[in-house]
Amino acid sequence: MPDSYPFVNTPLPYAFDALEPFIDEKTMYLHHDKHLQTYIDHLNETLSTQPRLQHLTLEQLICMAPRLPPQIATEVLRNAGGVYNHRFYFAEMAPGVKGDRPQGDLAAAIETAFISFDAFQEKFTAAAKSVFGSGYAWLVANRRCGLSIVTTANQGTPLTLGQCPILNVDVWEHAYYLKHYNKRDGYLADWWNVVSWEEAARRFAACKSRRNTRLPNA
């Protein structure tokens, strides 16, 4: 399916109740079919009057947005970011992965950057808890594929900073309020049980591949 205007809401790769008991069915339905759909609708509405932007992918729109006129830039960043961030978040989760840990190159990179997986989890959780209001915590790779943890407010993404995302957690309240109310700690503890490290490893490999293809022009 083309990743350009008009954007559509692709189905989840699992059933709405597949992440129970860690993330509840109603939250998944509302988050995907209502919240994400709203960002898609607003993005398509914004692009409907911008034909020169309609062939761009989500990543291209986000990276180009700072060079657009301010009003359009705000709408593109807010809504393209909302679509990108939500798709990224939903795709990185999977049922039946409780207890899994990263393997291979990703595991080695995490140990290099954070000493151990347990230390990484603690730092990532602390970053997610530190987000004031709404936003995300991310594990990202830099141009040398070194890993770090960053946070973004609202629907900001690390793409505008030239960072390659590996993992994110949505800490907008709509991601957890029905089950955990205002207890972000409980949501984060549950979320670790649905992280697909296989998907995170695939993303890390893609970041390394991008770096390698750029080396001749470095």
Residue pairs with C-beta under 8 A, 6 or more apart in sequence:
1 8
1 10
3 57
3 58
4 54
4 55
4 56
4 57
5 44
5 47
5 48
5 53
5 54
5 55
5 56
6 44
6 47
7 40
7 43
7 44
7 58
7 83
8 40
9 32
9 33
9 36
9 37
9 40
10 87
12 28
12 32
12 90
13 90
13 91
13 94
14 93
14 94
14 95
16 25
16 26
16 28
16 29
16 32
17 24
17 25
17 28
18 95
19 28
19 93
19 95
19 194
21 190
22 98
22 190
22 191
22 193
22 194
23 93
23 176
23 179
23 190
23 191
23 194
24 178
24 179
26 178
27 174
27 175
27 176
27 177
27 178
27 179
30 174
30 178
31 86
31 90
31 170
31 174
31 175
32 86
32 90
35 86
35 174
36 82
36 83
36 86
36 87
36 90
38 82
39 79
39 82
39 83
39 86
39 155
40 79
40 83
42 75
42 78
42 79
42 82
43 76
43 79
43 80
43 82
43 83
46 72
46 75
46 76
46 79
47 53
47 54
47 76
50 72
53 61
53 64
53 68
53 76
56 64
58 80
58 83
58 84
58 87
59 84
59 159
61 76
61 80
62 76
62 77
62 80
62 81
62 84
62 157
62 159
62 160
63 159
63 160
64 76
65 72
65 73
65 76
65 77
65 80
65 160
66 73
66 77
66 160
67 73
68 76
77 155
77 156
77 160
78 154
78 155
79 155
81 154
81 155
81 156
81 157
82 155
84 157
84 159
85 136
85 155
85 157
85 168
85 170
86 170
88 165
88 168
89 136
89 168
89 169
89 170
89 175
91 199
92 167
92 168
92 195
92 196
92 199
92 200
92 203
93 191
93 194
93 195
93 196
94 194
94 196
94 198
94 199
95 194
97 193
97 194
97 195
97 196
97 197
97 198
98 193
98 194
99 193
100 195
100 196
100 197
100 198
101 107
101 117
101 197
102 110
102 117
102 197
102 200
102 201
103 197
103 201
104 201
105 201
105 204
105 205
105 208
106 166
106 197
106 200
106 201
106 204
107 117
109 141
109 145
109 146
109 147
109 204
110 117
110 120
110 147
111 117
112 146
112 147
113 120
113 146
113 147
113 148
114 120
114 123
114 147
120 139
120 149
121 192
123 149
124 137
124 139
124 149
124 167
124 169
125 188
125 192
127 137
127 149
127 150
127 151
128 137
128 151
128 169
128 171
128 184
128 188
129 184
129 185
129 188
130 151
131 137
131 151
131 153
131 171
132 153
133 153
133 154
134 153
134 154
134 171
134 172
134 173
135 151
135 152
135 153
135 154
135 156
135 171
135 172
136 151
136 152
136 156
136 168
136 169
136 170
136 171
137 149
137 150
137 151
137 168
137 169
137 171
138 149
138 150
138 151
138 152
138 158
138 163
138 165
138 166
138 167
138 168
139 147
139 148
139 149
139 165
139 166
139 167
139 168
139 200
140 147
140 148
140 149
140 150
140 158
140 163
140 164
140 165
140 166
141 147
141 163
141 164
141 166
141 204
141 207
141 208
142 148
142 162
142 163
142 164
143 162
143 211
144 211
145 204
145 207
145 208
145 211
147 166
148 163
150 158
150 161
150 163
152 158
157 165
158 164
158 165
159 165
164 203
164 206
164 207
164 210
165 203
166 200
166 203
166 204
166 207
167 195
167 200
167 203
169 188
169 191
171 184
171 187
171 188
173 182
175 187
176 183
176 184
176 186
176 187
179 187
179 190
180 186
180 187
180 190
